[in-house]
Amino acid sequence: MHKRFVGKVAVVTGSAGGLGRALALGYAKEGASLALVDINAAGLAETKALVAAEGAEASTYVADLGDEKRIEALGAELCAKHPKIDVLYNNAGMAYGGVTRMIDAVGLEDWLRYLTVNSLSPLLVSKTLRPSLAAAKGVIINQSSMASNMPSTVYGVTKAMLNSMTFGMANIFGADGIRVNAIEPGIMETEASANALPEETKQRVQGMQLLKLHGVPDDIVNLGLFLSSSDARFITCEVVSCDAGNRLRGWRH
Ligand SMILES: NC(=O)c1ccc[n+]([C@@H]2O[C@H](COP(=O)([O-])OP(=O)(O)OC[C@H]3O[C@@H](n4cnc5c(N)ncnc54)[C@H](O)[C@@H]3O)[C@@H](O)[C@H]2O)c1
């Protein structure tokens, strides 16, 4: 197996399950040491055990990424432990439930929570890890969504803002040789998406894809690992869709 991350450190947020866990395992299989961050302690412990089964090291950090003070403390701890951080994958996000409401159906308090977790925390985490990312000339990936093309939903707006944030971060962090890109998954089969999205929605979205395929976490892992490897050394400031061509037709309510 091609091992692109031997001796490297990857921080994956939202890695208690779903795409984050799949990404953590992907980096582990290619030789990385992992720092796993999530609000869900039990899920983190499970991911850590799975990473260990791949023969890789992992440390876990329970943190609410909606809390700036907690992010600052986490960043200080991670930078002290890892003077070089090669990859930060900002995958944590609120994708299901209330965040999928229409933009005119959510009060300010909820709006601020969704924006903080989905759009601002990737910036805040990246800022606190900047010294170690700069030391490694590392890579940041922000987990956006195909839903960034759906500005009538709160979720869509938070991901559209994350795309814009990606361009700004690439501009600013590029001074330290840090690359910053975003990935926009289509509907990918995770436990959370399987539970939250009605079959009718999944079929409708799949019907809009140019390729009639079922998205799986490995589709995102393959792209994420490529973008964070030296194979992509000349790629920054990009938002890359991984949605079987859904983007062309859009997703209308
Ligand atoms: N699965 C899909 O179809 C799909 C499609 C497009 C984008 N995405 C994005 O991919 C990411 C992962 O999605 P998933 O399907 O694996 O969902 P998921 O709910 O399994 O994963 C999200 C993770 O983020 C964590 N998290 C949420 N709020 C947090 C907070 N305040 N602090 C720390 N951790 C927090 C959760 O505990 C969870 O482990 C999300 O950003 C989502 O928006 C997923």
Ligand as a Chemical Component Dictionary entry (heavy atoms), coordinates in Angstrom:
data_LIG
# 
_chem_comp.id                   LIG 
_chem_comp.type                 NON-POLYMER 
_chem_comp.pdbx_formal_charge   0 
_chem_comp.three_letter_code    LIG 
# 
loop_
_chem_comp_atom.comp_id 
_chem_comp_atom.atom_id 
_chem_comp_atom.alt_atom_id 
_chem_comp_atom.type_symbol 
_chem_comp_atom.charge 
_chem_comp_atom.model_Cartn_x 
_chem_comp_atom.model_Cartn_y 
_chem_comp_atom.model_Cartn_z 
_chem_comp_atom.pdbx_ordinal 
LIG N1  N1  N 0  -22.662 12.400 5.285  1  
LIG C1  C1  C 0  -23.023 13.265 4.356  2  
LIG O1  O1  O 0  -23.849 12.952 3.482  3  
LIG C2  C2  C 0  -22.412 14.633 4.300  4  
LIG C3  C3  C 0  -22.606 15.381 3.144  5  
LIG C4  C4  C 0  -22.050 16.649 3.057  6  
LIG C5  C5  C 0  -21.310 17.154 4.110  7  
LIG N2  N2  N 1  -21.158 16.414 5.244  8  
LIG C6  C6  C 0  -20.360 17.006 6.327  9  
LIG O2  O2  O 0  -19.410 16.055 6.768  10 
LIG C7  C7  C 0  -19.199 16.197 8.173  11 
LIG C8  C8  C 0  -19.439 14.863 8.854  12 
LIG O3  O3  O 0  -20.749 14.424 8.560  13 
LIG P1  P1  P 0  -21.284 12.961 9.019  14 
LIG O4  O4  O 0  -22.335 12.541 8.066  15 
LIG O5  O5  O -1 -20.137 12.067 9.297  16 
LIG O6  O6  O 0  -22.051 13.360 10.368 17 
LIG P2  P2  P 0  -21.768 13.024 11.901 18 
LIG O7  O7  O 0  -22.865 13.703 12.655 19 
LIG O8  O8  O 0  -21.576 11.555 12.067 20 
LIG O9  O9  O 0  -20.368 13.735 12.154 21 
LIG C9  C9  C 0  -20.231 15.015 12.688 22 
LIG C10 C10 C 0  -19.321 14.928 13.892 23 
LIG O10 O10 O 0  -19.108 16.263 14.377 24 
LIG C11 C11 C 0  -19.241 16.242 15.786 25 
LIG N3  N3  N 0  -19.648 17.550 16.292 26 
LIG C12 C12 C 0  -20.832 18.173 16.065 27 
LIG N4  N4  N 0  -20.875 19.329 16.756 28 
LIG C13 C13 C 0  -19.685 19.435 17.418 29 
LIG C14 C14 C 0  -19.128 20.404 18.289 30 
LIG N5  N5  N 0  -19.814 21.501 18.670 31 
LIG N6  N6  N 0  -17.884 20.201 18.783 32 
LIG C15 C15 C 0  -17.181 19.088 18.439 33 
LIG N7  N7  N 0  -17.661 18.136 17.621 34 
LIG C16 C16 C 0  -18.900 18.314 17.113 35 
LIG C17 C17 C 0  -20.300 15.179 16.069 36 
LIG O11 O11 O 0  -20.255 14.708 17.403 37 
LIG C18 C18 C 0  -19.960 14.122 15.020 38 
LIG O12 O12 O 0  -19.052 13.159 15.528 39 
LIG C19 C19 C 0  -20.092 17.344 8.639  40 
LIG O13 O13 O 0  -19.370 18.552 8.634  41 
LIG C20 C20 C 0  -21.176 17.381 7.555  42 
LIG O14 O14 O 0  -21.759 18.660 7.450  43 
LIG C21 C21 C 0  -21.680 15.171 5.358  44 
# 
loop_
_chem_comp_bond.comp_id 
_chem_comp_bond.atom_id_1 
_chem_comp_bond.atom_id_2 
_chem_comp_bond.value_order 
_chem_comp_bond.pdbx_ordinal 
LIG N1  C1  SING 1  
LIG C1  O1  DOUB 2  
LIG C1  C2  SING 3  
LIG C2  C3  SING 4  
LIG C2  C21 DOUB 5  
LIG C3  C4  DOUB 6  
LIG C4  C5  SING 7  
LIG C5  N2  DOUB 8  
LIG N2  C6  SING 9  
LIG N2  C21 SING 10 
LIG C6  O2  SING 11 
LIG C6  C20 SING 12 
LIG O2  C7  SING 13 
LIG C7  C8  SING 14 
LIG C7  C19 SING 15 
LIG C8  O3  SING 16 
LIG O3  P1  SING 17 
LIG P1  O4  DOUB 18 
LIG P1  O5  SING 19 
LIG P1  O6  SING 20 
LIG O6  P2  SING 21 
LIG P2  O7  DOUB 22 
LIG P2  O8  SING 23 
LIG P2  O9  SING 24 
LIG O9  C9  SING 25 
LIG C9  C10 SING 26 
LIG C10 O10 SING 27 
LIG C10 C18 SING 28 
LIG O10 C11 SING 29 
LIG C11 N3  SING 30 
LIG C11 C17 SING 31 
LIG N3  C12 SING 32 
LIG N3  C16 SING 33 
LIG C12 N4  DOUB 34 
LIG N4  C13 SING 35 
LIG C13 C14 SING 36 
LIG C13 C16 DOUB 37 
LIG C14 N5  SING 38 
LIG C14 N6  DOUB 39 
LIG N6  C15 SING 40 
LIG C15 N7  DOUB 41 
LIG N7  C16 SING 42 
LIG C17 O11 SING 43 
LIG C17 C18 SING 44 
LIG C18 O12 SING 45 
LIG C19 O13 SING 46 
LIG C19 C20 SING 47 
LIG C20 O14 SING 48 
# 
